[in-house]
């Protein structure tokens, strides 16, 4: 007889063995072995000691990750002043909605005044260059000027025209014109949205070099304008789960401050490297926030629903090891059991996934496995 190592029901075997001291199980009138099957008479002591479970399809699994909400950079601008100066007036406050090109603050700026003066100087230089060119042309026509003088005057005029265009475009970039020198720079919003952050007040002295290449982690922006109804969520995905998350996948977001509510999001970017400190992959997703209930910098839980895997789920104690094979005792009909070789998968909370060998709806033995295996081996 082959040695059998059962995964379950050692206690049940001990109890049943006491009922068969006079005869071996194979000789019992309540039990018989027919080929590869063990047949147990219903409602007899052996039958009542056998427990059964139905194979069920695996349920969809959920992966939960820690996340943090931030503003959606595609609809967010962090504004730093391009000119140093003193804030003299502020037109909007945090929480107010602004439109494109709406004035935010007025800054008395010598730097801006210098840019205005450069524009006026460029206009004056053009007038002077035009008069010089006209005079040289007249002299050249009467033979009193050399051709090189004429060419030099023409080049000077062309250079001053380009300089005027340059300074005019510079002022236009900041929403100003070339009329006058008032040193009053109007700080405007380049996009429409809600002013969610304001870090200046009247009388504050600003420096243009604090812009630091638009890096808010090094210096706070003067204003932040965004659309609060669109957010990003930054998710930390452990290394072991990185294969389960991909671009385009949907997820739900939950916050402890909003119990019972969920928000749907979509994975936009999966990082290409691990954080060396936390050993997690940075994943960025986007989600709609129409009621503006979610707030930037909230800590949330992002849950990814994984589709069910192929196979069935059975109690782990139904599977036993026979040699190098994993097996179960399968009920073919009431009281009729046969050994079935299976391929086990992951085990969790007392349940094991069987990827091959069983189908949903079939019933396997969970209690009495050792007894049936002994009967079948003795009968063979």
C-alpha positions as CSV (number, residue, x, y, z in Angstrom):
1,X,0.0,0.0,0.0
2,X,1.3,3.5,-0.9
3,X,1.9,5.9,1.9
4,X,-0.5,8.8,2.0
5,X,0.1,12.2,3.6
6,X,-3.3,13.9,4.3
7,X,-3.9,17.6,4.7
8,X,-6.9,17.1,6.9
9,X,-9.3,15.1,9.1
10,X,-6.8,13.2,11.2
11,X,-9.2,13.3,14.2
12,X,-12.2,12.0,12.1
13,X,-10.2,9.0,11.1
14,X,-9.3,8.2,14.7
15,X,-13.0,8.3,15.7
16,X,-14.2,6.1,12.8
17,X,-11.5,3.5,13.2
18,X,-12.9,2.8,16.7
19,X,-16.2,1.6,15.0
20,X,-14.4,-0.9,12.9
21,X,-12.2,-2.9,15.3
22,X,-13.8,-6.2,14.4
23,X,-13.3,-5.9,10.6
24,X,-11.3,-3.8,8.2
25,X,-13.0,-1.0,6.4
26,X,-12.8,-2.9,3.1
27,X,-14.9,-5.7,4.7
28,X,-17.6,-3.5,6.0
29,X,-21.0,-4.0,4.5
30,X,-21.5,-0.3,4.5
31,X,-18.4,0.4,2.4
32,X,-17.2,-1.2,-0.8
33,X,-14.6,-0.4,-3.4
34,X,-15.4,-0.7,-7.1
35,X,-12.3,0.0,-9.2
36,X,-11.3,3.6,-8.7
37,X,-14.4,4.5,-6.6
38,X,-15.3,4.1,-3.0
39,X,-19.1,3.6,-2.4
40,X,-20.4,4.4,1.1
41,X,-24.0,3.5,2.1
42,X,-25.9,6.6,2.9
43,X,-26.9,7.3,6.5
44,X,-24.4,4.8,7.9
45,X,-21.6,5.8,10.4
46,X,-19.0,6.2,7.7
47,X,-21.3,8.3,5.6
48,X,-22.3,10.6,8.4
49,X,-18.6,11.3,9.2
50,X,-17.9,12.6,5.7
51,X,-18.1,16.3,5.1
52,X,-18.6,17.9,1.6
53,X,-18.0,21.3,0.1
54,X,-19.1,22.7,-3.3
55,X,-16.5,24.1,-5.7
56,X,-17.2,27.8,-6.3
57,X,-15.7,30.2,-8.9
58,X,-13.1,32.5,-7.4
59,X,-14.4,36.0,-6.6
60,X,-12.8,39.2,-7.9
61,X,-10.0,40.4,-5.7
62,X,-9.3,43.9,-4.5
63,X,-5.9,45.5,-4.1
64,X,-5.8,48.5,-1.7
65,X,-3.0,51.1,-1.9
66,X,-2.2,54.3,0.0
67,X,-2.6,57.5,-2.1
68,X,-2.5,61.3,-1.8
69,X,-4.6,63.8,-3.7
70,X,-2.9,66.7,-5.5
71,X,-4.0,69.3,-8.0
72,X,-4.2,68.2,-11.6
73,X,-1.2,69.8,-13.3
74,X,-2.8,69.8,-16.7
75,X,-5.3,72.4,-15.4
76,X,-3.2,74.1,-12.8
77,X,-0.8,77.1,-12.9
78,X,1.5,78.2,-10.1
79,X,2.3,81.8,-10.6
80,X,5.5,83.6,-9.7
81,X,6.1,87.3,-10.5
82,X,8.4,87.9,-13.5
83,X,9.3,91.3,-12.0
84,X,10.4,92.3,-8.5
85,X,8.6,95.1,-6.7
86,X,6.0,95.9,-4.0
87,X,2.4,94.7,-4.0
88,X,0.1,97.7,-4.0
89,X,-3.3,96.1,-4.6
90,X,-4.9,92.6,-4.7
91,X,-8.1,92.0,-6.6
92,X,-9.0,88.4,-5.7
93,X,-9.0,86.2,-2.7
94,X,-8.6,82.4,-2.3
95,X,-11.7,80.5,-3.3
96,X,-12.8,83.0,-6.0
97,X,-13.2,82.0,-9.6
98,X,-11.1,83.9,-12.2
99,X,-11.2,84.0,-15.9
100,X,-8.4,84.0,-18.5
101,X,-6.3,87.3,-18.2
102,X,-8.1,88.3,-15.1
103,X,-6.0,90.8,-12.9
104,X,-4.8,89.3,-9.7
105,X,-2.5,91.9,-8.2
106,X,-0.9,95.2,-8.9
107,X,2.9,95.5,-8.4
108,X,4.9,98.7,-8.3
109,X,8.0,97.4,-10.1
110,X,11.1,99.3,-11.1
111,X,12.1,96.3,-13.2
112,X,8.9,96.5,-15.1
113,X,9.5,100.2,-15.5
114,X,12.9,99.5,-17.0
115,X,11.2,97.2,-19.5
116,X,8.8,99.9,-20.4
117,X,11.6,102.4,-20.8
118,X,13.5,100.0,-23.1
119,X,10.4,99.9,-25.3
120,X,10.2,103.7,-25.4
121,X,13.9,103.9,-26.1
122,X,13.6,101.4,-29.0
123,X,10.8,103.6,-30.6
124,X,13.0,106.7,-30.2
125,X,16.0,104.8,-31.7
126,X,13.9,104.0,-34.8
127,X,13.0,107.6,-35.3
128,X,16.6,108.6,-35.1
129,X,17.8,105.8,-37.4
130,X,15.1,106.7,-40.0
131,X,16.3,110.4,-40.0
132,X,19.9,109.4,-40.2
133,X,19.2,107.1,-43.2
134,X,17.2,109.8,-45.0
135,X,20.1,112.3,-44.5
136,X,22.8,109.8,-45.7
137,X,20.7,108.9,-48.8
138,X,20.5,112.6,-49.7
139,X,24.2,113.0,-49.3
140,X,24.9,109.9,-51.3
141,X,22.6,111.1,-54.1
142,X,24.8,114.3,-54.3
143,X,28.0,112.4,-54.1
144,X,28.8,113.7,-50.6
145,X,28.6,110.3,-48.8
146,X,30.2,106.9,-49.5
147,X,28.1,103.9,-50.3
148,X,29.4,102.2,-47.1
149,X,27.9,105.0,-45.1
150,X,24.5,104.4,-46.7
151,X,24.7,100.7,-46.0
152,X,25.7,101.3,-42.4
153,X,22.7,103.6,-41.9
154,X,20.3,101.0,-43.5
155,X,21.7,98.3,-41.2
156,X,21.3,100.6,-38.1
157,X,17.6,101.1,-39.0
158,X,17.0,97.4,-39.4
159,X,18.7,96.6,-36.1
160,X,16.5,99.2,-34.3
161,X,13.4,97.8,-35.8
162,X,14.2,94.3,-34.6
163,X,15.0,95.7,-31.1
164,X,11.7,97.5,-31.0
165,X,9.9,94.3,-31.9
166,X,11.8,92.4,-29.2
167,X,10.9,94.7,-26.4
168,X,7.3,95.0,-27.6
169,X,6.9,91.2,-27.6
170,X,8.4,91.0,-24.1
171,X,5.9,93.5,-22.7
172,X,3.1,91.8,-24.6
173,X,4.1,88.4,-23.1
174,X,3.2,89.9,-19.7
175,X,0.0,91.6,-20.9
176,X,1.4,95.1,-21.1
177,X,1.8,97.6,-23.9
178,X,4.5,100.1,-24.9
179,X,2.6,103.3,-24.0
180,X,4.2,105.2,-21.2
181,X,6.3,104.3,-18.2
182,X,4.2,103.9,-15.1
183,X,6.1,100.9,-13.4
184,X,2.7,99.4,-12.6
185,X,2.8,95.7,-13.5
186,X,-0.6,94.0,-13.5
187,X,-0.2,90.3,-12.4
188,X,-2.8,88.3,-14.5
189,X,-4.1,84.8,-14.5
190,X,-3.1,82.9,-17.7
191,X,-5.9,80.3,-17.3
192,X,-9.5,80.2,-16.0
193,X,-10.2,78.4,-12.8
194,X,-10.4,78.9,-9.0
195,X,-7.8,80.7,-7.0
196,X,-6.9,78.0,-4.5
197,X,-3.8,79.5,-3.0
198,X,-2.6,83.1,-2.3
199,X,0.7,83.7,-0.6
200,X,1.1,87.5,-0.9
201,X,-0.6,90.6,0.6
202,X,-0.5,94.4,0.1
203,X,2.9,95.9,0.8
204,X,4.9,92.7,0.3
205,X,8.2,93.0,-1.4
206,X,8.6,90.4,-4.2
207,X,11.7,89.2,-5.9
208,X,11.7,87.7,-9.4
209,X,14.6,85.3,-8.7
210,X,12.3,83.5,-6.2
211,X,10.6,81.9,-9.1
212,X,13.3,79.2,-9.2
213,X,12.2,77.7,-12.4
214,X,8.6,77.3,-11.2
215,X,9.6,74.8,-8.4
216,X,7.0,75.2,-5.6
217,X,8.9,72.8,-3.4
218,X,11.7,75.5,-3.2
219,X,9.6,78.6,-3.0
220,X,5.8,79.1,-2.6
221,X,4.1,80.6,-5.7
222,X,2.3,83.9,-5.3
223,X,-0.9,82.4,-6.7
224,X,-2.2,78.9,-7.6
225,X,-5.1,78.7,-10.0
226,X,-6.6,75.3,-10.8
227,X,-9.8,73.4,-11.5
228,X,-10.7,71.7,-8.2
229,X,-13.1,69.4,-10.0
230,X,-10.2,67.6,-11.5
231,X,-7.6,66.0,-9.3
232,X,-4.6,63.7,-9.5
233,X,-4.0,60.9,-7.0
234,X,-0.4,59.8,-6.4
235,X,-0.5,56.1,-5.4
236,X,2.3,54.0,-3.8
237,X,2.2,50.5,-5.2
238,X,4.4,47.9,-3.5
239,X,6.9,46.1,-5.6
240,X,5.1,42.8,-5.3
241,X,1.9,44.2,-6.8
242,X,3.5,46.2,-9.7
243,X,2.4,43.6,-12.3
244,X,-1.3,44.1,-11.3
245,X,-1.4,47.8,-12.1
246,X,-1.3,49.2,-15.7
247,X,-2.1,52.3,-17.6
248,X,-5.8,52.7,-18.4
249,X,-6.9,50.6,-15.4
250,X,-9.8,52.0,-13.4
251,X,-9.8,52.2,-9.6
252,X,-12.0,53.6,-6.8
253,X,-10.9,56.2,-4.2
254,X,-12.2,56.2,-0.6
255,X,-11.5,58.7,2.2
256,X,-12.0,58.2,5.9
257,X,-13.5,61.7,6.0
258,X,-16.2,60.7,3.5
259,X,-17.5,57.3,4.8
260,X,-19.6,55.4,2.4
261,X,-18.6,57.4,-0.7
262,X,-16.4,56.3,-3.5
263,X,-14.9,58.1,-6.5
264,X,-13.8,56.6,-9.8
265,X,-10.4,57.2,-11.2
266,X,-8.1,56.0,-14.1
267,X,-4.4,55.1,-14.1
268,X,-2.5,57.5,-16.3
269,X,1.2,56.9,-15.5
270,X,3.0,53.9,-14.0
271,X,6.5,54.8,-12.8
272,X,9.6,53.2,-14.3
273,X,11.5,53.0,-11.1
274,X,11.2,52.1,-7.4
275,X,11.5,54.5,-4.5
276,X,14.7,53.3,-2.9
277,X,13.4,54.1,0.6
278,X,9.8,52.7,0.5
279,X,10.4,50.1,-2.3
280,X,7.2,51.3,-3.9
281,X,6.4,52.3,-7.5
282,X,4.8,55.8,-8.0
283,X,1.6,55.5,-9.9
284,X,-0.4,58.6,-11.0
285,X,-4.1,58.5,-11.6
286,X,-6.8,61.1,-12.4
287,X,-10.3,61.4,-11.1
288,X,-13.3,63.7,-11.4
289,X,-14.4,65.7,-8.3
290,X,-17.6,67.3,-9.4
291,X,-18.9,68.1,-5.9
292,X,-15.5,69.3,-4.8
293,X,-15.8,67.1,-1.8
294,X,-12.3,65.7,-2.2
295,X,-9.5,68.1,-1.2
296,X,-5.9,68.4,-2.4
297,X,-3.4,66.8,0.0
298,X,-6.0,64.3,1.4
299,X,-4.7,60.9,2.2
300,X,-6.9,58.2,0.5
301,X,-7.2,54.6,-0.2
302,X,-7.1,53.6,-3.9
303,X,-8.7,50.2,-4.6
304,X,-8.1,48.3,-7.8
305,X,-10.5,45.5,-8.7
306,X,-8.8,42.5,-10.3
307,X,-10.9,40.2,-12.5
308,X,-11.4,36.6,-11.2
309,X,-8.8,34.1,-12.2
310,X,-9.5,30.8,-13.8
311,X,-10.3,27.8,-11.6
312,X,-12.4,27.1,-8.5
313,X,-12.1,27.7,-4.8
314,X,-12.3,24.9,-2.3
315,X,-11.5,24.5,1.4
316,X,-7.8,24.0,1.9
317,X,-8.4,20.8,3.9
318,X,-10.0,19.1,0.9
319,X,-6.6,18.9,-0.8
320,X,-4.1,16.3,0.3
321,X,-0.7,15.2,-1.0
322,X,-0.3,11.7,-2.5
323,X,3.3,11.2,-3.4
324,X,4.1,14.2,-5.4
325,X,0.6,14.8,-6.6
326,X,-2.1,17.0,-5.0
327,X,-5.5,15.3,-4.9
328,X,-9.0,15.6,-3.7
329,X,-11.8,13.1,-3.1
330,X,-14.5,14.0,-5.6
331,X,-18.2,13.1,-5.1
332,X,-19.6,11.6,-8.4
333,X,-23.0,10.8,-7.0
334,X,-24.3,10.6,-3.4
335,X,-22.1,8.1,-1.5
336,X,-19.7,7.6,-4.5
337,X,-16.2,9.1,-4.2
338,X,-13.2,9.0,-6.5
339,X,-9.7,10.4,-6.2
340,X,-9.0,13.3,-8.5
341,X,-5.6,14.8,-9.2
342,X,-5.7,18.7,-9.1
343,X,-3.4,21.6,-9.6
344,X,-3.5,24.0,-6.6
345,X,-2.9,27.7,-6.7
346,X,-2.7,30.4,-4.0
347,X,-4.1,29.7,-0.5
348,X,-5.8,32.4,1.6
349,X,-8.0,32.4,4.7
350,X,-8.4,28.6,4.7
351,X,-9.5,28.5,1.0
352,X,-7.3,27.3,-1.8
353,X,-7.5,28.0,-5.6
354,X,-7.6,24.9,-7.8
355,X,-6.6,25.9,-11.3
356,X,-7.1,22.5,-13.0
357,X,-8.9,19.3,-12.2
358,X,-12.2,20.6,-10.9
359,X,-15.2,22.5,-12.1
360,X,-17.6,24.9,-10.4
361,X,-20.6,23.0,-8.8
362,X,-18.7,19.8,-8.1
363,X,-18.5,18.6,-4.5
364,X,-15.3,17.5,-2.8
365,X,-14.7,15.8,0.5
366,X,-13.5,18.1,3.4
367,X,-13.9,15.7,6.3
368,X,-13.1,12.0,6.1
369,X,-10.5,12.3,3.3
370,X,-8.0,10.1,5.0
371,X,-10.5,7.3,5.6
372,X,-11.7,7.3,1.9
373,X,-8.1,7.3,0.7
374,X,-7.2,4.4,3.0
375,X,-10.3,2.5,1.7
376,X,-9.4,3.1,-1.9
377,X,-5.8,2.2,-1.5
378,X,-6.6,-1.0,0.5
379,X,-9.2,-2.0,-2.1
380,X,-6.7,-1.6,-4.9
